[in-house]
Amino acid sequence: MNNIIDIAEQTLEKLDYKYSRVDENELAVSLSSEYSLSVFLKPEYDILHFSNDLDLICPDDRIAVIEDSIVKANERIWLGHFDLISIDNRIVFSLSFPFAHSFLFDEDSFESLIDLILEESDRFYHYFKMVLSDKQIPNFSIGTLFQEAVGEA
């Protein structure tokens, strides 16, 4: 059985991302100047987990507001979710696959997963940044931030 992390590593090399192999079951990846992705395989539970750190830290006085914003963002995505990591108040996008070895993970599927992680992170990064900036965002504006503009001119 191929190690899923080996396949992820091959994909990252193909896509020319900077990464380091933390151990046999973990990769640390620099997706951009704002995003740091960790890819973990927990073999004892057969779970593959992606955690994309958005490099946004929430001040203590904005926690309630950002938690509400995360709920609103999570309502609009199909796969994965945003979280506020309580240890250091970082915002991350997380995605997990239980029974990882029952899926056919190959370079194409990993490339698609990285695209999805980047797409969702990009889609909400500026929204979270605005919320953290302490600017008042009217409720009607929140809906417009999440609208898809595909196919519109």
C-alpha positions, -999 to 999 in steps of 0.1 A, spaced: 0 0 0 14 34 -10 19 60 16 -6 88 9 20 113 21 44 101 -6 17 108 -32 11 142 -17 48 149 -18 50 140 -55 21 162 -63 37 192 -45 69 187 -64 49 186 -97 31 218 -87 64 234 -76 53 243 -40 79 247 -13 74 220 14 92 200 40 86 165 52 81 168 89 80 130 94 67 100 75 31 111 80 33 149 78 41 176 53 44 214 59 37 234 27 40 270 18 10 277 -5 15 315 -6 28 343 16 -6 341 35 -12 303 36 7 275 53 -8 241 47 -1 210 69 -10 176 56 -12 149 82 -19 112 80 -30 95 112 -25 59 103 -39 46 136 -73 61 127 -68 60 89 -75 98 86 -60 122 62 -62 158 75 -54 191 58 -51 223 78 -45 256 60 -33 284 83 -46 317 69 -20 338 87 -48 358 104 -47 361 142 -78 372 160 -73 397 189 -91 386 221 -116 415 218 -127 403 183 -132 366 191 -171 367 193 -173 386 160 -149 363 142 -166 332 155 -199 345 141 -182 353 108 -168 317 107 -203 303 112 -215 325 83 -186 313 61 -191 276 70 -227 278 59 -215 286 24 -190 258 18 -196 222 9 -164 205 19 -142 214 49 -147 242 74 -130 272 90 -120 272 126 -105 295 152 -77 277 169 -80 287 206 -43 282 215 -32 312 195 -64 326 179 -54 316 144 -79 312 116 -76 279 96 -94 260 69 -96 223 77 -105 193 57 -104 156 68 -110 123 51 -118 93 73 -109 59 60 -82 75 39 -69 43 24 -103 34 10 -101 64 -14 -80 64 -45 -56 92 -37 -34 100 -67 -16 131 -79 -47 143 -97 -69 140 -66 -43 158 -45 -40 186 -70 -78 189 -69 -78 190 -31 -51 217 -31 -71 237 -56 -102 234 -34 -83 244 -3 -69 275 -21 -102 284 -36 -121 283 -3 -93 301 15 -91 328 -11 -129 332 -12 -130 340 26 -96 354 34 -105 391 28 -138 387 45 -121 376 77 -94 403 73 -122 429 71 -139 415 102 -106 415 121 -99 451 110 -128 462 134 -146 480 105 -184 478 107 -197 456 79 -234 461 72 -254 428 71 -264 433 35 -227 435 26 -219 401 41 -241 385 15 -224 403 -14 -190 391 -1 -201 355 -6 -218 358 -40 -203 338 -68 -196 360 -98 -190 331 -123 -205 338 -156 -216 373 -148 -204 404 -165 
